[in-house]
Amino acid sequence: MNVLLFISSLKEEELHNRQLPLGIGYLASYVEKHSNNVKVRITADPKEVFRQRPDLLGISSVSQCFNAALELGRQVKRKLGIPIILGGYHITSLPHRLDPCFDVGVIGEGERPFLSLVRHLQANGALVPEELKQIPGLCYHGKNGSVERTATAKPITPIDELPYPKRNISPGARNIFVFSSRGCIYRCKFCASSRHWRAFRPHSARYFVRELKYLQEKYRASSIHLLDDLFFADRKRLRDIVTMMYRENLCGRFRFDSFISSNLASRETLLMARQMGFTSIKFGGETGSDRLLKEIKGPHASVAHHQRCIDLCRELGLDVRASFILGSPGETEEDLDLTYSFLKKNKGVLKIHGFYLTMPIPGTPYWDLAMQKGLVSEDMDWSRLNIDYLKKDSFDLEKAIYLNEDKVSRATLRHYFETFRKEFEFFQG
Ligand code: B12
């Protein structure tokens, strides 16, 4: 049986040039490990679907890329008539909106439900709706146009049972992606990840260090981009990782890069990060207003922690970067002035990763708010959620979905965006 997994993307060439996302890579290696006579390929090129004519197509899509996923799904259904399974963030947030071109949607973590579907297809030769209800983690079309949901799938625990993902890395590439934990311990209002993954589940230190060695041997990896929501969530694991890397003579062999939450950036943690091989640290700054920061991220967050993180990084010789969001619900001009003062105070030390407009993404509290305000709908043009902030000319605030119009006008917000951009250079890379 030939299975093709396709990732719907905004910047096709970018994904080609770099590495395909790990989600479809994990699905491919898991299914190949646990089934017989199944070959799973991964691609970001829609032409491959028609060239390869697989027995089963899996499409992965986040909301911003859903227009392309839908277009491909409809074309494939019409021209090839093969079964199509949709997975990823978009369908996980809106399972009741499964389009008829997709036979089944997989909600949340995909490995187990996808394997069950492949086995079901091998056994039956087709997807049989009456039997799908046995498989947890799905949505599918019932009778009379309804969309049915099966029981919630149990999360894989421990996640060390997962094989390494299939990676399509071009020869010579050295900056390899690794996803060493699923989920996050926090619940920021703009982020879709914590609802998607539910509980935080890390790989053990042993698994992580073994994967590093594997990547070193297989790809001669020297630079690791850790894609975790919060690599530093578990301090004991971090300590174990450093100890194990030290024992295996791996400390300093890789250059690491990842996110921290500034409240977790203690001296001890940053020293361990440096020992591992981190040369820079990124955090979500979001705003320089303590009141608003707590409102967005929760009581654990504070601007004082941001400052401590910046000061410690400077002292320890680590590069420090942060991104900021403007236009969050409840933000006042006073809050924006506080962000400005914070940036000014840290100019020259803190590198800016980006200034973004707060976007309501399905699966987040801000999406629910935007629905209440009538700013979005479940059958909207999904490309409206995607704004290319780096192209200053095409970032049109007038047309953007804006959650805070009642507090700060678009004209005033534009003024702040322009001031921030003029005074604080973006760091790109
Ligand atoms: C790393 C990352 C990126 C990297 C990807 C680099 C790479 N080549 O790997 C880059 C920077 C390119 C990127 C870009 C974007 N990203 Co991004 N990204 C992430 C991040 C941090 C990790 C993704 C990852 O590797 N996950 C690990 C794998 C294991 O998880 P997964 O992909 O979700 O797959 C699992 C399940 O979802 C499911 N599944 C997924 N697909 C399928 C398909 C089938 C058939 C099945 C059965 C199951 C299934 O099974 C998988 C295994 O369990 C996530 C947040 C997160 N923690 O997940 C955000 C995240 C996915 N990104 C997001 C966004 C918005 C984007 C962009 C639109 C941003 C932009 N404006 O450019 C683009 C679009 C990406 C694209 N497809 O073109 C949002 C999506 C929100 C939403 N609800 O739509 C997230 C959730 C961030 C957030 N906090 O809100 N991203």
Residues whose N, C-alpha, C, O or C-beta is under 5 A from the ligand:
A	BS01	B12	S8 S9 L10 K11 Q19 L20 P21 L22 G23 Y26 G58 I59 S60 S61 V62 S63 Q64 C65 I85 L86 G87 G88 Y89 H90 V106 G108 E109 G110 E111 F114 F177 F179 F190 C191 A192 S193 L227 D229 I361 P362 N386 I387
